[in-house]
Amino acid sequence: MTEPTDYTPPAIWSWNQENGGAFAKINRPVAGTTHDKELPVGRHPLQLYSLGTPNGIKVTVLLEELLALGHAGAEYDAWLIRIHEGEQFGSGFVAVNPNSKIPALVDRSTDPPTCVFESGAILLYLAERFGAFVPTAPSERAACLSWLFWQMGSAPYLGGGFGHFYAYAPIKIEYAIDRFAMEVKRQLDVLDRHLADHAYVAGDGYSIADIAIWPWYGALAKGELYGAGTFLQVQEYAHVGRWADAIAARPAVARGRRVNRTWGPPETQLAERHDASDFEPAGGRR
């Protein structure tokens, strides 16, 4: 461990606008809008405002899975929210999600329209609305929701904790990286031990628990998150790797992970999604 710095927290914290690394331009200690901008509305009842990050992928995967099951009412418009440009602070987005985080969903089939924010809440809302991917038997439902909320509570240590200090922080702090790396490996071990005896995280059936966990821990186990696969020795978690491969092989997952993605190889990107034909090479809305 390196020598500690001489930093002592002040008696009263003040905002240093330049102290934020990769996200300095959008991080701030207050909520609310920064500009007026209405959200676009497409032709489907379900309007999604998002970005193809792990949290955004959860919702588009579920929507594509619902469509694959034949739930025509799950047709949706997915609008791109460029969080690095601060679009989540526009007045229209804040009206849907006061917390200014993606994803946010508006269900316009209800009167008044139903606004849902927080990815776990959106997954549960859609699963219950269409009666799919969430068990109804009490014990199985409890397992599904337990793992869904495990992801919601655990992922901030992976993203805002490990991911930030390992990949995005303007300086590398050994204590912070070591502390969060230890916790992320503990989480992987929790998941790996559980998946040693279960096909999916909530038992034998694929559910919103898998859909929530896979974009974070599946990507991590396959070395696709923060470039940290070797650092964390993710190959040690063979059961997580097996599960991650099984989820990735689902056609609906392959489609959902492309939506609202604007980086990587062109064939992995689909900036906006308004119709199933958008996934085709001639879809024209990339």
C-alpha positions, -999 to +999 in steps of 0.1 A: +000+000+000+013+034-009+018+062+016-015+081+024-019+116+011-021+146+034-057+153+024-080+161+053-118+166+046-128+202+052-154+210+079-179+219+051-178+203+017-178+225-014-183+216-050-151+216-071-165+215-106-133+203-121-129+173-098-149+147-116-128+129-141-146+116-172-180+128-159-170+163-146-193+181-170-225+163-159-220+155-123-234+180-099-247+181-063-282+194-072-312+179-090-336+194-115-334+207-151-306+226-168-325+234-200-359+231-216-363+202-240-394+181-246-391+144-252-399+130-286-429+106-288-432+078-313-462+058-324-461+030-299-476+031-264-442+023-248-417+051-250-382+044-238-356+071-232-322+054-227-286+047-236-270+013-243-252+011-209-258-020-187-288-004-171-303+005-204-297-029-219-318-045-192-350-029-205-344-033-242-336-070-237-368-075-218-388-057-244-373-078-272-379-110-251-416-100-247-420-094-284-403-127-291-430-143-269-457-127-291-467-098-268-475-073-295-483-047-269-446-046-260-437-028-293-417+003-283-399+034-294-364+037-280-350+072-280-313+080-274-304+100-244-268+112-246-259+113-210-224+127-216-241+157-232-264+162-203-296+153-221-309+136-190-313+171-174-337+183-201-371+194-187-390+166-205-367+139-191-367+152-156-405+152-157-404+115-163-375+108-140-367+134-113-335+114-106-321+122-141-307+087-148-314+064-177-335+044-185-369+060-182-401+046-196-435+062-204-464+038-209-489+059-229-515+031-229-528+044-196-547+075-188-528+095-176-496+080-190-475+060-165-439+071-159-415+045-145-378+051-136-351+029-121-342-001-143-353-027-117-387-010-114-391-009-152-383-046-154-408-055-127-435-032-142-432-047-177-430-083-164-461-078-144-479-059-171-474-087-196-473-117-172-440-130-183-405-135-169-415-131-133-428-163-114-461-163-097-455-191-072-446-174-039-412-191-033-401-187-069-413-151-070-394-144-038-362-158-053-366-138-085-372-105-066-344-112-042-319-116-070-333-086-088-328-064-058-294-080-052-284-066-085-298-032-078-279-030-045-247-046-057-240-030-091-232+005-077-201-011-061-192-025-095-200+006-116-197+037-095-172+021-072-148-002-090-155+010-125-151+046-117-119+044-097-103+017-120-113+032-154-126+068-151-111+086-121-086+113-130-061+097-106-055+061-095-061+056-058-048+023-047-070+020-016-102+028-036-094+003-064-083-024-039-114-019-018-139-021-047-120-049-065-123-070-034-161-064-032-166-071-069-148-104-066-169-112-036-200-105-056-188-127-085-182-155-060-217-151-046-231-155-081-207-183-091-215-204-061-252-200-067-250-207-104-231-239-096-264-255-087-289-234-108-294-230-145-305-194-139-302-171-110-338-176-098-338-214-103-346-233-135-364-205-153-351-175-171-365-143-155-360-106-150-334-114-124-312-128-152-320-099-174-310-074-147-278-092-137-264-102-171-255-068-186-233-061-156-219-094-143-222-113-175-202-087-193-177-086-165-173-124-165-166-123-202-140-095-199-161-069-216-164-044-188-138-017-180-111-038-196-107-054-162-110-091-170-074-100-164-071-077-134-100-094-117-092-129-130-128-133-141-120-168-157-121-181-121-159-178-121-167-206-146-203-210-136-209-173-142-192-176-176-214-206-185-245-187-176-234-155-193-228-174-226-263-190-223-280-156-219-259-140-247-270-168-271-306-157-269-317-139-301-337-113-282-307-106-260-286-100-291-311-075-304-317-058-271-280-052-264-277-032-297-305-007-289-294+029-281-258+018-285-236+044-304-201+029-300-182-002-310-184-020-343-212-007-366-230-040-366-234-038-328-251-003-329-287+008-332-289+044-320-327+043-320-353+016-323-388+023-336-397-010-354-384-045-356-372-038-392-347-014-377-325-044-368-322-053-405-293-038-425-317-017-445-337-006-415-324+029-420-326+043-384-292+035-372 
